[in-house]
Amino acid sequence: MSAHPFDAAIALQSREDGLFLGRTSPPYANFIGPYGGITAAQCLNAVLQHPQRLGDPVAFTINFAAAVADGEFLVRARPARTNRSTQHWIVEMLQGDEVVATATALTAVRRPTWGGHEAHLPEVPRPAEIQRTLRRGVAWMERYEMRFVLGMLPRDWDGSGGPESLSRLWVRDDPPRPLDFPSLAALCDVFFPRIWLRRARQTPLGTVSMTVYFHADAEELARAGTGYLLAQARGQGFGGGYFDHAAQVWHEGGSLLATTHQVMYYKE
């Protein structure tokens, strides 16, 4: 049986001194270079595969320093500090002598404590009640089954955008794949740029930085299986060539799995 496209895309070969060799994946190509979510998953996977790793991811930030070219890359991951139950990581993705992405990660051994969430799953139709959104032309979008509740891209790019940029959609890997930390990190980048919804103009742009906070442990992700996730994003501030959004990802059963924040640059 061939590997799932996602597993093939994030596969890394271990080298010496915390180095891992990988390749970009055509099924996750974007307009220019790879889909940012797959680059995030590759960098996070280097931490997860590192023999010195302690615990599971709690927080992960990736900064896109340059466009990733098609072909091979190296990921260097090293623990900057290890405490009794937490570990801080520094990650770099390199092509040739150039750094194309940097990342930091916090992994930790989670301990039983009181818990609760204030970000609750919105009341929305179930996935089976919503028609799958079909949109062709960009490879990475073929790798996700999306069912938009609201906030799809504008039908007409005529400059008549709306007053807000809220999107909600049910989403999962296509073909379905059991959820884990790398795939959840990649799914946190599934949102279209918020400024496109606000302005209904195909503004040139790109992600500069993305942070994911994981609110579930490995066991909870395993229980999510191949089910749908509800992903919600809303823009916050726009101006000076940059904008951001805040987003949440829930399992269909209502569990908050991750919150994520992203900053993008744009040009007039």
C-alpha positions in Angstrom: 0.0 0.0 0.0 1.4 3.4 -1.0 1.8 6.1 1.7 -0.8 8.7 2.2 0.2 11.9 0.3 0.6 13.8 3.6 2.9 11.2 5.1 4.9 11.1 1.9 5.2 14.9 2.0 6.4 15.2 5.5 8.8 12.2 5.4 12.3 13.0 6.6 15.5 11.1 6.5 17.6 11.5 9.7 21.1 12.8 9.2 23.8 13.7 11.8 23.5 16.4 14.5 19.8 16.9 14.4 19.6 17.3 10.6 16.8 15.9 8.5 16.6 15.6 4.7 13.2 16.1 3.0 11.7 17.1 -0.4 8.9 19.4 -1.4 5.8 17.6 -2.5 3.9 18.4 -5.8 0.5 17.3 -4.3 0.9 20.2 -1.8 2.1 22.9 -4.2 0.7 26.4 -3.9 0.7 29.2 -6.5 4.4 29.8 -5.8 6.3 27.1 -3.9 4.7 24.7 -1.4 1.6 25.2 0.7 2.7 26.8 3.9 0.9 24.3 6.1 3.0 21.5 4.7 6.2 23.4 5.3 5.0 23.9 8.9 4.3 20.2 9.2 7.7 19.3 7.9 9.5 21.5 10.4 7.3 20.2 13.3 8.0 16.6 12.2 11.7 17.2 12.6 11.1 18.0 16.3 8.8 15.0 16.7 11.4 12.6 15.1 14.3 14.0 17.1 15.7 11.4 19.5 15.9 13.9 22.3 12.3 15.1 22.2 10.5 15.4 25.5 6.7 15.3 25.5 4.2 16.5 22.9 3.8 19.9 21.1 2.1 22.6 23.0 3.1 25.6 20.9 4.7 26.0 17.5 5.6 29.1 15.5 7.0 29.1 12.0 8.3 32.2 10.2 8.5 32.0 6.4 11.8 33.8 5.6 11.9 33.1 1.8 10.0 31.2 -0.9 10.8 27.5 -0.7 12.0 26.2 -4.0 11.0 22.8 -5.4 13.4 20.0 -4.5 15.4 19.0 -1.5 15.7 20.8 1.8 17.4 20.3 5.2 15.7 20.8 8.5 17.9 21.4 11.6 16.2 20.9 14.9 17.8 21.3 18.3 16.6 21.5 21.9 17.6 25.0 23.2 16.7 24.1 26.8 15.2 21.1 28.5 13.5 21.4 31.9 11.9 18.7 34.0 8.7 18.6 32.0 9.1 21.2 29.2 11.5 21.5 26.2 12.2 24.5 24.0 13.2 24.0 20.3 14.8 26.0 17.6 14.3 24.8 14.0 15.7 26.0 10.7 14.8 24.9 7.1 17.6 25.3 4.7 18.1 25.1 0.9 21.7 25.3 -0.1 23.3 27.9 2.2 20.0 29.9 2.6 17.6 29.8 5.5 14.1 29.7 4.0 12.1 29.2 7.3 12.7 29.4 11.0 10.6 27.9 13.8 10.3 27.5 17.5 8.4 24.8 19.4 7.5 24.1 22.9 7.0 20.5 23.8 5.9 19.3 27.3 4.8 16.4 29.3 1.1 17.2 30.1 -0.1 16.5 33.6 -3.7 15.9 34.8 -5.2 19.2 35.9 -8.5 21.0 35.8 -9.5 22.0 32.3 -12.2 23.9 30.4 -12.5 26.0 27.2 -14.3 29.3 26.5 -14.0 28.9 22.7 -17.0 26.7 22.1 -18.0 25.0 18.9 -20.5 27.2 17.0 -23.9 25.9 16.1 -23.6 25.0 12.5 -25.1 22.3 10.2 -23.3 19.0 10.3 -20.9 18.0 7.5 -23.3 15.6 5.8 -25.8 18.5 5.5 -23.4 20.7 3.5 -22.2 20.1 0.0 -18.5 19.7 -0.6 -16.9 22.8 -1.9 -15.1 22.1 -5.2 -12.4 24.5 -6.2 -9.7 23.4 -8.7 -6.5 24.9 -9.9 -4.2 24.8 -6.8 -2.7 21.4 -5.9 -2.9 21.6 -2.2 -6.6 22.3 -2.2 -7.1 18.9 -3.7 -5.6 17.4 -0.5 -8.5 18.7 1.7 -12.2 18.0 1.7 -13.8 21.4 2.5 -17.4 22.0 3.2 -18.0 25.7 3.7 -20.6 26.9 6.2 -19.9 30.6 5.4 -17.1 32.8 4.3 -16.1 31.2 1.0 -14.0 33.3 -1.5 -15.9 36.0 -3.4 -17.8 34.8 -6.5 -16.7 38.0 -8.3 -13.4 39.9 -7.8 -15.1 43.3 -8.2 -13.9 45.1 -5.1 -17.3 44.8 -3.4 -16.1 42.9 -0.3 -18.0 42.6 3.0 -17.6 44.2 6.4 -16.0 41.2 8.0 -14.0 38.2 7.1 -15.4 35.4 9.2 -15.2 31.9 7.7 -16.4 28.6 9.0 -15.9 25.3 7.2 -15.8 21.6 7.9 -12.5 20.1 6.7 -10.4 16.9 6.7 -7.6 15.4 4.8 -8.4 13.9 1.4 -8.2 11.0 1.3 -9.1 10.8 5.0 -6.2 10.3 7.4 -6.0 9.8 11.2 -5.3 13.2 12.9 -2.0 13.8 14.5 0.1 16.9 15.4 1.7 17.4 12.0 -1.6 17.1 10.1 -3.3 19.4 12.6 -0.6 22.0 12.2 -1.0 21.8 8.4 -4.8 22.2 8.7 -4.3 25.4 10.7 -3.2 27.0 7.4 -6.2 26.0 5.4 -7.9 29.4 5.5 -8.0 31.7 2.5 -6.4 35.2 3.1 -8.9 37.3 5.0 -8.2 40.4 3.0 -9.6 38.7 -0.1 -12.9 38.4 1.6 -12.8 42.0 2.9 -11.9 43.5 -0.4 -12.9 41.0 -3.1 -9.6 41.8 -4.9 -6.9 39.4 -5.6 -4.3 41.3 -3.6 -0.7 39.9 -3.9 0.2 38.6 -0.5 2.0 35.9 1.5 2.2 34.4 5.0 5.0 35.8 7.1 4.4 34.0 10.4 2.0 31.4 11.8 1.6 30.1 15.4 -0.4 27.1 16.5 -1.4 26.3 20.1 -2.3 22.7 20.7 -5.1 22.2 23.2 -5.2 18.4 22.8 -2.8 15.6 23.6 -1.8 12.7 21.3 -4.5 10.5 22.7 -7.3 13.0 22.0 -6.0 13.5 18.5 -6.1 9.8 18.0 -9.7 9.7 19.2 -10.5 12.3 16.5 -9.5 9.7 13.9 -10.5 10.6 10.4 -13.5 12.8 11.4 -14.3 16.3 10.2 -12.9 19.3 12.0 -14.7 22.7 12.2 -12.2 25.5 11.3 -13.1 29.1 12.0 -11.1 32.2 11.1 -11.6 36.0 11.4 -9.4 38.8 10.5 -8.3 41.3 13.2 -6.2 44.2 12.0 -5.4 45.4 8.5 -3.0 48.1 7.5 0.6 49.2 6.7 1.0 46.2 4.4 0.2 43.5 7.0 -2.9 41.9 8.5 -3.5 39.0 10.8 -6.3 36.5 11.7 -7.2 34.5 14.7 -8.6 31.0 14.2 -9.9 28.0 16.1 -10.2 24.3 15.2 -12.7 21.9 16.9 -13.4 18.2 16.5 -16.9 17.4 15.3 -17.7 16.2 18.9 -17.0 19.7 20.2 -13.4 19.4 21.6 -11.2 22.4 21.0 -8.1 21.0 19.4 -6.1 24.1 18.4 -6.1 27.9 18.2 -3.9 29.6 15.6 -2.8 33.1 14.6 -1.2 34.2 11.4 0.3 37.4 10.0 0.5 38.0 6.2 1.9 40.8 4.2 0.1 42.3 1.2 0.7 44.8 -1.6 -1.5 47.3 -3.3 
